[in-house]
Amino acid sequence: TLKRRIHQRGYYRCIACQKPYLTMAQVTARYLWAIAHLFWTVEWLRVLWSDEVTFLVGGRSAKSKVTRNTKKGESERYCENCIQHQFHRGHTTPINTWGAIGYGYKSPLIFVDSTGKKGAFKQVDYLAQVLKHLLPILEAFALITYALGVEPLFMEDGNSAHGHKSTTNYCAQYRSKYGIILLPHPSTSPDMNPIEKCWRWIKQALHRRPHQPTTEAEMRQAVLEEWEAIPQEWINKLILKQEHWVTVLMKRHGWSTSN
């Protein structure tokens, strides 16, 4: 049959790979960033990787199916035509969370009460609830990086709430005032931020729970428990793999990686 013939050639109906949509400008920026950091090795040990994530009380996104080649060595999993791109959406019951990881370090988790429309994160939220609590976190991480003889670098993504579009906003002024050194990072690049795997760890652990959180209080407690359960040794392995993923990104010329 036609179906059997298609299967013999390695094509099956599969759930589309979930990756952010990339413009050509973003692809180029990612490629140039990979080239600029291609020879970093121990330098990655001085980076404190941060990110925000939203956990939802109830509700899951449907995943589309695609037909693609699954043969070993010929897999089309990361082909642009086989990816279901992710776009930011408003949520009715968001639990906005901030955290940071580094080699030998995991920050306390911070829950952020957003004041923007539909739970959107604003600069005033980030400044008051994250940045103003960042110095003790950086100082704790610095105790580790100083053993390497270097100051810590702080990584933030391109979220508009971080205030990277100017040097005069409150967030930028705060970083400048306290000498917070940033690691430049390409926009729309969660695959180049190892903390994303920590969020995945938590979401998978929450999914496995026999009792799913049904209130915001239950969700916050569950997220805290799963964050604390992430082994530091596992985080260290993520950091040590960063050199590999930068090489992969360079070979992909800036397009989505399997990370």
Secondary structure, DSSP 8 states (H G I E B T S, - for coil): -HHHHHHHTTEEEEE-EEEE---HHHHHHHHHHHHHTTT-SGGGGGEEEEEEEEEESS------EEEEE-STTT--TT-GGGEEEE-----SSEEEEEEEEETTEE---EEE---SGGG---HHHHHHHTGGGHHHHHHHHHHHHGGGT---EEE----GGG--S-SSSHHHHHHHHTT--B----SS-GGG-THHHHHHHHHHHHHH-SS---SHHHHHHHHHHHHHHS-HHHHHHHHHTHHHHHHHHHHTTTS----
